Amino acid sequence: MTLWVGFPAVDVSWTGTPDERATGTGCVRQWCGDCGSPLAYADATIPGEEIYLAIGAFEAPERVAPMAHAFWASRLPYVAVADDLPRHDRYSRARVDGAGA
């Protein structure tokens, strides 16, 4: 299970330079070049200039509350979530290509 937190890209800076790879679908994924931990991704199909940071890289992840569950239909069968947040079978954010919420 992964939790991504979106921020305006102009508000994010790095103390080092993460490794990155661009996909053929307009997505750029970034990770730590030393340990391989996922750090961020940017998706050109999401309106706005945002970057999504992996909550596992946060010093205090408990300070960020989730807003929705994406890919709910694909969750593992033993995952039980007791909240009333919106559940999306696919993306939780609308995409310019029509995919998503």
N, CA, C and O atoms as CSV, one atom per row, in Angstrom:
chain,resi,resn,atom,element,x,y,z
A,1,MET,N,N,0.850,-1.162,0.000
A,1,MET,CA,C,0.000,0.000,0.000
A,1,MET,C,C,0.901,1.233,0.000
A,1,MET,O,O,1.887,1.307,0.734
A,2,THR,N,N,0.543,2.170,-0.823
A,2,THR,CA,C,1.349,3.390,-0.966
A,2,THR,C,C,0.465,4.602,-0.793
A,2,THR,O,O,-0.666,4.637,-1.278
A,3,LEU,N,N,0.979,5.582,-0.108
A,3,LEU,CA,C,0.264,6.849,0.041
A,3,LEU,C,C,1.116,7.937,-0.583
A,3,LEU,O,O,2.276,8.123,-0.217
A,4,TRP,N,N,0.517,8.668,-1.547
A,4,TRP,CA,C,1.185,9.781,-2.204
A,4,TRP,C,C,0.541,11.079,-1.743
A,4,TRP,O,O,-0.678,11.147,-1.579
A,5,VAL,N,N,1.353,12.107,-1.533
A,5,VAL,CA,C,0.881,13.410,-1.070
A,5,VAL,C,C,1.269,14.453,-2.109
A,5,VAL,O,O,2.449,14.619,-2.419
A,6,GLY,N,N,0.266,15.159,-2.651
A,6,GLY,CA,C,0.517,16.123,-3.711
A,6,GLY,C,C,0.855,17.511,-3.192
A,6,GLY,O,O,0.276,17.984,-2.214
A,7,PHE,N,N,1.793,18.147,-3.857
A,7,PHE,CA,C,2.215,19.513,-3.557
A,7,PHE,C,C,2.424,20.266,-4.862
A,7,PHE,O,O,2.731,19.647,-5.880
A,8,PRO,N,N,2.265,21.586,-4.857
A,8,PRO,CA,C,2.679,22.359,-6.035
A,8,PRO,C,C,4.171,22.109,-6.281
A,8,PRO,O,O,4.975,22.189,-5.353
A,9,ALA,N,N,4.530,21.814,-7.505
A,9,ALA,CA,C,5.922,21.484,-7.821
A,9,ALA,C,C,6.886,22.606,-7.440
A,9,ALA,O,O,8.024,22.335,-7.056
A,10,VAL,N,N,6.450,23.853,-7.541
A,10,VAL,CA,C,7.336,24.982,-7.210
A,10,VAL,C,C,7.664,25.039,-5.723
A,10,VAL,O,O,8.612,25.716,-5.326
A,11,ASP,N,N,6.887,24.332,-4.891
A,11,ASP,CA,C,7.127,24.339,-3.446
A,11,ASP,C,C,8.024,23.199,-2.974
A,11,ASP,O,O,8.292,23.079,-1.779
A,12,VAL,N,N,8.488,22.365,-3.896
A,12,VAL,CA,C,9.299,21.198,-3.523
A,12,VAL,C,C,10.727,21.393,-4.010
A,12,VAL,O,O,10.966,21.736,-5.168
A,13,SER,N,N,11.668,21.165,-3.100
A,13,SER,CA,C,13.082,21.196,-3.476
A,13,SER,C,C,13.780,20.013,-2.808
A,13,SER,O,O,13.298,19.484,-1.807
A,14,TRP,N,N,14.894,19.612,-3.358
A,14,TRP,CA,C,15.648,18.471,-2.846
A,14,TRP,C,C,16.978,18.946,-2.287
A,14,TRP,O,O,17.539,19.932,-2.764
A,15,THR,N,N,17.488,18.241,-1.268
A,15,THR,CA,C,18.824,18.538,-0.762
A,15,THR,C,C,19.876,17.804,-1.574
A,15,THR,O,O,21.053,18.161,-1.528
A,16,GLY,N,N,19.477,16.800,-2.305
A,16,GLY,CA,C,20.339,16.070,-3.235
A,16,GLY,C,C,19.596,15.966,-4.561
A,16,GLY,O,O,18.608,16.664,-4.791
A,17,THR,N,N,20.076,15.100,-5.413
A,17,THR,CA,C,19.414,14.905,-6.701
A,17,THR,C,C,18.930,13.468,-6.795
A,17,THR,O,O,19.744,12.548,-6.875
A,18,PRO,N,N,17.612,13.258,-6.786
A,18,PRO,CA,C,17.114,11.883,-6.885
A,18,PRO,C,C,17.330,11.326,-8.289
A,18,PRO,O,O,17.373,12.074,-9.266
A,19,ASP,N,N,17.464,10.011,-8.374
A,19,ASP,CA,C,17.477,9.358,-9.678
A,19,ASP,C,C,16.062,9.408,-10.217
A,19,ASP,O,O,15.107,9.449,-9.442
A,20,GLU,N,N,15.910,9.407,-11.534
A,20,GLU,CA,C,14.569,9.455,-12.100
A,20,GLU,C,C,14.505,8.724,-13.429
A,20,GLU,O,O,15.511,8.490,-14.100
A,21,ARG,N,N,13.274,8.376,-13.777
A,21,ARG,CA,C,13.008,7.722,-15.051
A,21,ARG,C,C,11.671,8.216,-15.557
A,21,ARG,O,O,10.687,8.245,-14.817
A,22,ALA,N,N,11.637,8.602,-16.814
A,22,ALA,CA,C,10.388,9.024,-17.449
A,22,ALA,C,C,9.758,7.818,-18.141
A,22,ALA,O,O,10.449,7.024,-18.780
A,23,THR,N,N,8.448,7.693,-18.007
A,23,THR,CA,C,7.726,6.641,-18.711
A,23,THR,C,C,7.230,7.202,-20.039
A,23,THR,O,O,7.333,8.403,-20.289
A,24,GLY,N,N,6.711,6.363,-20.855
A,24,GLY,CA,C,6.170,6.813,-22.123
A,24,GLY,C,C,4.791,7.414,-22.005
A,24,GLY,O,O,4.202,7.814,-23.009
A,25,THR,N,N,4.256,7.487,-20.774
A,25,THR,CA,C,2.897,7.987,-20.573
A,25,THR,C,C,2.859,9.357,-19.913
A,25,THR,O,O,1.799,9.789,-19.459
A,26,GLY,N,N,3.988,10.047,-19.849
A,26,GLY,CA,C,4.017,11.378,-19.261
A,26,GLY,C,C,4.280,11.391,-17.777
A,26,GLY,O,O,4.091,12.419,-17.127
A,27,CYS,N,N,4.709,10.280,-17.229
A,27,CYS,CA,C,4.981,10.195,-15.791
A,27,CYS,C,C,6.495,10.145,-15.573
A,27,CYS,O,O,7.216,9.456,-16.296
A,28,VAL,N,N,6.962,10.885,-14.566
A,28,VAL,CA,C,8.366,10.844,-14.167
A,28,VAL,C,C,8.410,10.340,-12.736
A,28,VAL,O,O,7.784,10.923,-11.850
A,29,ARG,N,N,9.143,9.262,-12.505
A,29,ARG,CA,C,9.274,8.690,-11.160
A,29,ARG,C,C,10.676,8.969,-10.642
A,29,ARG,O,O,11.652,8.892,-11.387
A,30,GLN,N,N,10.765,9.299,-9.343
A,30,GLN,CA,C,12.049,9.610,-8.724
A,30,GLN,C,C,12.254,8.723,-7.500
A,30,GLN,O,O,11.297,8.389,-6.802
A,31,TRP,N,N,13.497,8.347,-7.245
A,31,TRP,CA,C,13.831,7.508,-6.107
A,31,TRP,C,C,15.226,7.849,-5.611
A,31,TRP,O,O,16.000,8.513,-6.302
A,32,CYS,N,N,15.536,7.391,-4.409
A,32,CYS,CA,C,16.854,7.609,-3.815
A,32,CYS,C,C,17.871,6.743,-4.550
A,32,CYS,O,O,17.703,5.527,-4.652
A,33,GLY,N,N,18.917,7.370,-5.058
A,33,GLY,CA,C,19.954,6.638,-5.775
A,33,GLY,C,C,20.806,5.776,-4.872
A,33,GLY,O,O,21.488,4.874,-5.358
A,34,ASP,N,N,20.789,6.026,-3.553
A,34,ASP,CA,C,21.596,5.237,-2.624
A,34,ASP,C,C,20.867,3.972,-2.157
A,34,ASP,O,O,21.454,2.890,-2.150
A,35,CYS,N,N,19.588,4.101,-1.766
A,35,CYS,CA,C,18.883,2.951,-1.193
A,35,CYS,C,C,17.726,2.448,-2.049
A,35,CYS,O,O,17.198,1.366,-1.793
A,36,GLY,N,N,17.323,3.214,-3.058
A,36,GLY,CA,C,16.246,2.782,-3.933
A,36,GLY,C,C,14.847,3.103,-3.453
A,36,GLY,O,O,13.875,2.726,-4.107
A,37,SER,N,N,14.719,3.788,-2.333
A,37,SER,CA,C,13.391,4.129,-1.823
A,37,SER,C,C,12.667,5.059,-2.782
A,37,SER,O,O,13.261,6.014,-3.283
A,38,PRO,N,N,11.380,4.791,-3.048
A,38,PRO,CA,C,10.627,5.708,-3.901
A,38,PRO,C,C,10.453,7.053,-3.202
A,38,PRO,O,O,10.193,7.108,-2.000
A,39,LEU,N,N,10.600,8.137,-3.964
A,39,LEU,CA,C,10.482,9.475,-3.392
A,39,LEU,C,C,9.316,10.263,-3.971
A,39,LEU,O,O,8.560,10.881,-3.223
A,40,ALA,N,N,9.160,10.250,-5.293
A,40,ALA,CA,C,8.174,11.140,-5.892
A,40,ALA,C,C,7.799,10.692,-7.288
A,40,ALA,O,O,8.471,9.870,-7.912
A,41,TYR,N,N,6.696,11.264,-7.755
A,41,TYR,CA,C,6.368,11.154,-9.175
A,41,TYR,C,C,5.605,12.392,-9.602
A,41,TYR,O,O,4.940,13.049,-8.800
A,42,ALA,N,N,5.716,12.688,-10.872
A,42,ALA,CA,C,4.950,13.767,-11.495
A,42,ALA,C,C,4.254,13.159,-12.692
A,42,ALA,O,O,4.848,12.357,-13.413
A,43,ASP,N,N,3.002,13.527,-12.915
A,43,ASP,CA,C,2.187,12.934,-13.970
A,43,ASP,C,C,1.634,14.042,-14.854
A,43,ASP,O,O,0.817,14.847,-14.406
A,44,ALA,N,N,2.069,14.087,-16.090
A,44,ALA,CA,C,1.650,15.145,-17.014
A,44,ALA,C,C,0.171,15.069,-17.353
A,44,ALA,O,O,-0.377,16.034,-17.887
A,45,THR,N,N,-0.498,13.951,-17.062
A,45,THR,CA,C,-1.923,13.845,-17.377
A,45,THR,C,C,-2.810,14.409,-16.276
A,45,THR,O,O,-4.030,14.449,-16.432
A,46,ILE,N,N,-2.218,14.846,-15.163
A,46,ILE,CA,C,-2.985,15.479,-14.085
A,46,ILE,C,C,-2.887,16.993,-14.281
A,46,ILE,O,O,-1.783,17.534,-14.337
A,47,PRO,N,N,-4.027,17.683,-14.386
A,47,PRO,CA,C,-3.979,19.139,-14.565
A,47,PRO,C,C,-3.238,19.833,-13.421
A,47,PRO,O,O,-3.357,19.435,-12.263
A,48,GLY,N,N,-2.483,20.861,-13.753
A,48,GLY,CA,C,-1.723,21.604,-12.740
A,48,GLY,C,C,-0.299,21.093,-12.661
A,48,GLY,O,O,0.015,20.002,-13.137
A,49,GLU,N,N,0.542,21.883,-12.064
A,49,GLU,CA,C,1.952,21.527,-11.910
A,49,GLU,C,C,2.157,20.989,-10.503
A,49,GLU,O,O,2.532,21.736,-9.599
A,50,GLU,N,N,1.915,19.701,-10.314
A,50,GLU,CA,C,2.046,19.088,-8.989
A,50,GLU,C,C,3.080,17.983,-9.023
A,50,GLU,O,O,3.374,17.405,-10.069
A,51,ILE,N,N,3.627,17.704,-7.845
A,51,ILE,CA,C,4.509,16.565,-7.651
A,51,ILE,C,C,3.939,15.791,-6.467
A,51,ILE,O,O,3.428,16.384,-5.516
A,52,TYR,N,N,4.026,14.489,-6.528
A,52,TYR,CA,C,3.474,13.631,-5.481
A,52,TYR,C,C,4.621,12.940,-4.767
A,52,TYR,O,O,5.426,12.247,-5.388
A,53,LEU,N,N,4.688,13.136,-3.450
A,53,LEU,CA,C,5.768,12.594,-2.636
A,53,LEU,C,C,5.286,11.360,-1.891
A,53,LEU,O,O,4.158,11.320,-1.400
A,54,ALA,N,N,6.149,10.354,-1.811
A,54,ALA,CA,C,5.833,9.124,-1.080
A,54,ALA,C,C,5.865,9.416,0.414
A,54,ALA,O,O,6.848,9.947,0.929
A,55,ILE,N,N,4.788,9.068,1.102
A,55,ILE,CA,C,4.703,9.388,2.531
A,55,ILE,C,C,5.765,8.645,3.347
A,55,ILE,O,O,6.109,9.078,4.447
A,56,GLY,N,N,6.278,7.551,2.831
A,56,GLY,CA,C,7.334,6.814,3.526
A,56,GLY,C,C,8.625,7.600,3.653
A,56,GLY,O,O,9.483,7.249,4.463
A,57,ALA,N,N,8.778,8.652,2.871
A,57,ALA,CA,C,9.973,9.492,2.947
A,57,ALA,C,C,9.805,10.667,3.908
A,57,ALA,O,O,10.744,11.435,4.115
A,58,PHE,N,N,8.615,10.812,4.497
A,58,PHE,CA,C,8.351,11.927,5.413
A,58,PHE,C,C,8.925,11.635,6.797
A,58,PHE,O,O,8.941,10.486,7.236
A,59,GLU,N,N,9.396,12.675,7.479
A,59,GLU,CA,C,9.851,12.526,8.861
A,59,GLU,C,C,8.682,12.332,9.813
A,59,GLU,O,O,8.817,11.630,10.815
A,60,ALA,N,N,7.549,12.933,9.524
A,60,ALA,CA,C,6.366,12.837,10.394
A,60,ALA,C,C,5.131,12.522,9.535
A,60,ALA,O,O,4.275,13.389,9.354
A,61,PRO,N,N,5.027,11.298,9.007
A,61,PRO,CA,C,3.915,10.970,8.114
A,61,PRO,C,C,2.544,11.057,8.779
A,61,PRO,O,O,1.536,11.217,8.090
A,62,GLU,N,N,2.490,10.957,10.081
A,62,GLU,CA,C,1.200,11.028,10.786
A,62,GLU,C,C,0.578,12.419,10.706
A,62,GLU,O,O,-0.593,12.586,11.047
A,63,ARG,N,N,1.328,13.406,10.269
A,63,ARG,CA,C,0.800,14.770,10.150
A,63,ARG,C,C,-0.021,14.975,8.879
A,63,ARG,O,O,-0.640,16.024,8.699
A,64,VAL,N,N,-0.025,13.973,7.998
A,64,VAL,CA,C,-0.762,14.077,6.735
A,64,VAL,C,C,-1.907,13.070,6.769
A,64,VAL,O,O,-1.687,11.869,6.927
A,65,ALA,N,N,-3.120,13.568,6.621
A,65,ALA,CA,C,-4.290,12.688,6.626
A,65,ALA,C,C,-4.700,12.363,5.192
A,65,ALA,O,O,-4.680,13.242,4.332
A,66,PRO,N,N,-5.070,11.116,4.927
A,66,PRO,CA,C,-5.525,10.776,3.582
A,66,PRO,C,C,-6.844,11.458,3.252
A,66,PRO,O,O,-7.622,11.801,4.142
A,67,MET,N,N,-7.085,11.653,1.938
A,67,MET,CA,C,-8.316,12.289,1.474
A,67,MET,C,C,-9.205,11.333,0.698
A,67,MET,O,O,-10.404,11.580,0.562
A,68,ALA,N,N,-8.638,10.238,0.183
A,68,ALA,CA,C,-9.395,9.281,-0.623
A,68,ALA,C,C,-8.568,8.006,-0.781
A,68,ALA,O,O,-7.380,7.973,-0.463
A,69,HIS,N,N,-9.223,6.963,-1.277
A,69,HIS,CA,C,-8.546,5.705,-1.596
A,69,HIS,C,C,-8.654,5.476,-3.095
A,69,HIS,O,O,-9.755,5.435,-3.646
A,70,ALA,N,N,-7.511,5.327,-3.754
A,70,ALA,CA,C,-7.496,5.065,-5.195
A,70,ALA,C,C,-7.247,3.578,-5.437
A,70,ALA,O,O,-6.675,2.889,-4.592
A,71,PHE,N,N,-7.673,3.100,-6.575
A,71,PHE,CA,C,-7.527,1.701,-6.976
A,71,PHE,C,C,-8.103,0.742,-5.930
A,71,PHE,O,O,-7.549,-0.323,-5.658
A,72,TRP,N,N,-9.228,1.156,-5.360
A,72,TRP,CA,C,-9.892,0.382,-4.311
A,72,TRP,C,C,-10.217,-1.031,-4.780
A,72,TRP,O,O,-10.072,-1.985,-4.016
A,73,ALA,N,N,-10.650,-1.171,-6.015
A,73,ALA,CA,C,-11.023,-2.491,-6.541
A,73,ALA,C,C,-9.820,-3.430,-6.625
A,73,ALA,O,O,-9.995,-4.647,-6.702
A,74,SER,N,N,-8.609,-2.885,-6.612
A,74,SER,CA,C,-7.394,-3.701,-6.734
A,74,SER,C,C,-6.711,-3.966,-5.395
A,74,SER,O,O,-5.623,-4.541,-5.358
A,75,ARG,N,N,-7.342,-3.550,-4.296
A,75,ARG,CA,C,-6.689,-3.722,-2.989
A,75,ARG,C,C,-6.507,-5.207,-2.684
A,75,ARG,O,O,-7.225,-6.055,-3.213
A,76,LEU,N,N,-5.569,-5.494,-1.850
A,76,LEU,CA,C,-5.347,-6.867,-1.418
A,76,LEU,C,C,-6.522,-7.321,-0.558
A,76,LEU,O,O,-7.100,-6.509,0.165
A,77,PRO,N,N,-6.885,-8.589,-0.620
A,77,PRO,CA,C,-8.095,-9.046,0.069
A,77,PRO,C,C,-8.048,-8.905,1.589
A,77,PRO,O,O,-9.102,-8.869,2.224
A,78,TYR,N,N,-6.885,-8.826,2.181
A,78,TYR,CA,C,-6.782,-8.706,3.634
A,78,TYR,C,C,-6.716,-7.252,4.115
A,78,TYR,O,O,-6.592,-7.009,5.316
A,79,VAL,N,N,-6.794,-6.303,3.211
A,79,VAL,CA,C,-6.744,-4.896,3.594
A,79,VAL,C,C,-8.129,-4.440,4.053
A,79,VAL,O,O,-9.090,-4.449,3.284
A,80,ALA,N,N,-8.207,-4.046,5.310
A,80,ALA,CA,C,-9.456,-3.526,5.878
A,80,ALA,C,C,-9.214,-2.076,6.286
A,80,ALA,O,O,-8.283,-1.778,7.034
A,81,VAL,N,N,-10.050,-1.192,5.793
A,81,VAL,CA,C,-9.906,0.232,6.088
A,81,VAL,C,C,-11.214,0.712,6.692
A,81,VAL,O,O,-12.274,0.608,6.076
A,82,ALA,N,N,-11.123,1.240,7.907
A,82,ALA,CA,C,-12.334,1.674,8.621
A,82,ALA,C,C,-12.429,3.198,8.602
A,82,ALA,O,O,-12.161,3.859,9.605
A,83,ASP,N,N,-12.811,3.740,7.462
A,83,ASP,CA,C,-13.065,5.173,7.374
A,83,ASP,C,C,-14.152,5.405,6.334
A,83,ASP,O,O,-14.579,4.479,5.644
A,84,ASP,N,N,-14.585,6.637,6.234
A,84,ASP,CA,C,-15.645,6.988,5.290
A,84,ASP,C,C,-15.122,7.799,4.112
A,84,ASP,O,O,-15.884,8.524,3.472
A,85,LEU,N,N,-13.833,7.684,3.822
A,85,LEU,CA,C,-13.259,8.435,2.712
A,85,LEU,C,C,-13.759,7.886,1.376
A,85,LEU,O,O,-14.117,6.712,1.280
A,86,PRO,N,N,-13.782,8.730,0.353
A,86,PRO,CA,C,-14.192,8.252,-0.972
A,86,PRO,C,C,-13.279,7.124,-1.448
A,86,PRO,O,O,-12.074,7.132,-1.196
A,87,ARG,N,N,-13.872,6.165,-2.134
A,87,ARG,CA,C,-13.139,5.033,-2.690
A,87,ARG,C,C,-13.311,5.060,-4.208
A,87,ARG,O,O,-14.428,5.111,-4.723
A,88,HIS,N,N,-12.180,5.024,-4.908
A,88,HIS,CA,C,-12.184,5.085,-6.367
A,88,HIS,C,C,-11.611,3.784,-6.911
A,88,HIS,O,O,-10.558,3.334,-6.460
A,89,ASP,N,N,-12.288,3.181,-7.868
A,89,ASP,CA,C,-11.785,1.942,-8.447
A,89,ASP,C,C,-10.522,2.163,-9.272
A,89,ASP,O,O,-9.733,1.239,-9.468
A,90,ARG,N,N,-10.332,3.384,-9.751
A,90,ARG,CA,C,-9.116,3.721,-10.483
A,90,ARG,C,C,-8.480,4.929,-9.808
A,90,ARG,O,O,-8.316,4.950,-8.588
A,91,TYR,N,N,-8.129,5.915,-10.589
A,91,TYR,CA,C,-7.467,7.108,-10.051
A,91,TYR,C,C,-8.406,7.926,-9.172
A,91,TYR,O,O,-9.621,7.920,-9.370
A,92,SER,N,N,-7.836,8.626,-8.206
A,92,SER,CA,C,-8.632,9.536,-7.368
A,92,SER,C,C,-8.606,10.958,-7.922
A,92,SER,O,O,-9.380,11.806,-7.477
A,93,ARG,N,N,-7.741,11.225,-8.870
A,93,ARG,CA,C,-7.645,12.550,-9.507
A,93,ARG,C,C,-7.978,12.422,-10.971
A,93,ARG,O,O,-7.574,11.456,-11.618
A,94,ALA,N,N,-8.709,13.380,-11.504
A,94,ALA,CA,C,-9.029,13.395,-12.926
A,94,ALA,C,C,-7.761,13.628,-13.743
A,94,ALA,O,O,-6.851,14.339,-13.316
A,95,ARG,N,N,-7.721,13.024,-14.909
A,95,ARG,CA,C,-6.608,13.179,-15.845
A,95,ARG,C,C,-7.088,13.911,-17.089
A,95,ARG,O,O,-8.271,13.872,-17.426
A,96,VAL,N,N,-6.166,14.576,-17.764
A,96,VAL,CA,C,-6.541,15.299,-18.980
A,96,VAL,C,C,-6.936,14.346,-20.093
A,96,VAL,O,O,-7.626,14.751,-21.029
A,97,ASP,N,N,-6.519,13.099,-20.016
A,97,ASP,CA,C,-6.877,12.133,-21.054
A,97,ASP,C,C,-8.216,11.468,-20.780
A,97,ASP,O,O,-8.611,10.546,-21.493
A,98,GLY,N,N,-8.924,11.935,-19.740
A,98,GLY,CA,C,-10.237,11.397,-19.416
A,98,GLY,C,C,-10.226,10.281,-18.395
A,98,GLY,O,O,-11.288,9.892,-17.910
A,99,ALA,N,N,-9.067,9.752,-18.052
A,99,ALA,CA,C,-8.999,8.714,-17.037
A,99,ALA,C,C,-9.181,9.326,-15.662
A,99,ALA,O,O,-9.003,10.532,-15.493
A,100,GLY,N,N,-9.522,8.536,-14.705
A,100,GLY,CA,C,-9.605,8.997,-13.324
A,100,GLY,C,C,-10.975,9.428,-12.913
A,100,GLY,O,O,-11.963,9.120,-13.579
A,101,ALA,N,N,-11.042,10.155,-11.798
A,101,ALA,CA,C,-12.309,10.529,-11.172
A,101,ALA,C,C,-13.074,11.530,-11.999
A,101,ALA,O,O,-14.164,11.948,-11.610
